[in-house]
Amino acid sequence: MSYDPPPPSYPYRPPDASPSYDTYPWVPQQPPRTPEPAGRRPQRHTALGHHSDLRVLRSAYRRQRRVATLTALGYFVLFLILSAFAPSFMTSTVTDGLPTGLLLALVQVPVTWLAIVLYERTARRRVDPIADRIRKQAELDARREGSR
């Protein structure tokens, strides 16, 4: 039978450890802060990650997706609901031998094209200008940071 010594008391501190080891070892250490040079000008705008234009871009893109999705899916869901709950309406004829259900099914293709056109139009008019403005601002920020 062997005798093992008792484990060390915790928190264990190695003999050559720095004072920053007093915390748990898995906690990331903060790098030392370097003072900024005295001649540096403060930035005129906030960093790109916190920029309000990004929030505007996200909301414009979200609105664009909703309009296009609701246009195409909304019509298709309406067609399904009418097929399930109004069979007499869907089987009634519009002209000689053309039932309403078939006509509404054929109209689904132009409605899908309309959704695509709306998506592209709102992208061109609302989303792309915001994205271009953010892209130009990011390029200017990169140039400023590169020249320092």
C-alpha positions in Angstrom: 0.0 0.0 0.0 1.3 3.4 -0.9 0.7 6.7 0.8 -0.2 9.7 -1.4 0.3 13.1 0.1 -2.9 15.2 0.4 -3.7 17.5 -2.5 -2.6 21.1 -2.3 -5.1 23.6 -0.9 -6.9 25.6 -3.6 -6.5 28.0 -5.2 -3.1 26.6 -6.0 -0.5 29.1 -6.7 2.7 28.0 -8.4 5.8 29.3 -6.7 7.0 31.3 -9.8 3.5 32.6 -10.7 2.8 36.3 -11.4 0.3 38.2 -9.3 -2.2 38.0 -12.1 -2.5 34.2 -11.4 -4.6 35.0 -8.3 -7.8 34.7 -10.4 -8.9 31.5 -12.0 -6.6 30.3 -14.8 -9.4 30.2 -17.4 -10.4 33.8 -17.0 -8.8 35.8 -19.9 -6.3 38.4 -18.8 -6.8 41.9 -19.9 -3.9 43.3 -22.0 -2.3 46.3 -20.4 -3.7 49.6 -21.8 -1.4 51.7 -23.7 -1.8 55.5 -23.5 -2.8 57.2 -26.7 -0.3 59.6 -28.2 -0.9 63.2 -27.2 -1.1 64.5 -30.8 -3.9 62.1 -32.0 -7.2 63.6 -33.0 -10.4 61.9 -31.7 -12.5 60.0 -34.2 -15.3 62.0 -35.7 -17.7 59.0 -35.8 -18.2 55.8 -33.9 -16.8 52.5 -34.9 -18.6 50.7 -37.8 -19.9 47.9 -35.6 -21.9 50.4 -33.5 -23.0 52.6 -36.4 -26.6 53.5 -36.6 -26.5 53.0 -40.4 -26.2 49.3 -39.9 -29.4 49.2 -37.9 -31.1 51.2 -40.7 -29.7 48.8 -43.3 -30.9 45.7 -41.3 -34.4 47.2 -40.9 -34.6 48.1 -44.6 -33.4 44.7 -45.7 -35.9 43.0 -43.3 -38.7 45.1 -44.7 -37.7 44.2 -48.2 -37.7 40.5 -47.4 -41.1 40.8 -45.8 -42.7 42.5 -48.7 -41.5 40.0 -51.2 -42.2 37.0 -49.1 -45.7 38.1 -48.1 -46.5 38.9 -51.8 -45.6 35.4 -53.0 -46.5 33.3 -50.0 -49.6 35.4 -49.2 -51.1 34.7 -52.5 -50.2 31.0 -52.4 -51.7 30.6 -48.9 -54.9 32.4 -50.1 -55.1 29.9 -53.0 -54.7 27.0 -50.6 -57.3 28.3 -48.2 -59.8 28.9 -51.0 -59.1 25.3 -52.3 -59.7 23.8 -48.9 -62.6 25.9 -47.7 -64.4 27.1 -50.8 -64.5 24.2 -53.2 -67.7 25.4 -54.9 -66.0 28.8 -55.7 -62.9 27.1 -57.0 -64.9 24.8 -59.3 -67.1 27.5 -60.7 -66.3 28.5 -64.2 -65.0 31.9 -65.3 -65.4 31.3 -69.0 -66.3 28.3 -71.1 -64.6 25.4 -69.4 -62.0 27.4 -67.4 -62.6 26.9 -63.6 -61.7 29.6 -61.2 -59.2 27.4 -59.4 -57.2 26.8 -62.5 -57.2 30.5 -63.3 -56.0 31.3 -59.8 -53.3 28.7 -60.1 -52.1 30.1 -63.4 -52.0 33.6 -61.9 -49.5 32.3 -59.3 -46.6 32.6 -61.8 -47.1 36.3 -62.5 -47.5 36.9 -58.8 -44.2 35.3 -58.2 -42.7 37.5 -60.9 -44.3 40.5 -59.2 -42.6 39.4 -55.9 -39.2 39.3 -57.6 -39.8 42.7 -59.2 -40.8 44.2 -55.9 -37.7 42.7 -54.2 -35.3 44.1 -56.8 -37.1 47.5 -56.8 -36.9 47.9 -53.1 -33.3 46.7 -53.1 -32.4 49.4 -55.7 -34.3 52.2 -54.1 -33.9 51.6 -50.3 -31.3 48.9 -49.4 -28.5 49.5 -51.9 -28.0 53.2 -51.2 -27.6 52.5 -47.5 -25.2 49.6 -48.2 -23.2 51.8 -50.5 -23.0 54.6 -48.0 -21.8 52.1 -45.3 -19.2 50.6 -47.7 -17.8 54.0 -48.6 -17.6 55.0 -44.9 -15.8 51.7 -44.1 -13.3 52.4 -47.0 -12.6 55.9 -45.6 -12.1 54.5 -42.1 -9.7 51.9 -43.5 -7.7 54.6 -45.3 -7.6 56.7 -42.2 -6.4 53.8 -40.1 -3.8 52.9 -42.7 -2.3 56.4 -42.9 -1.8 56.6 -39.1 
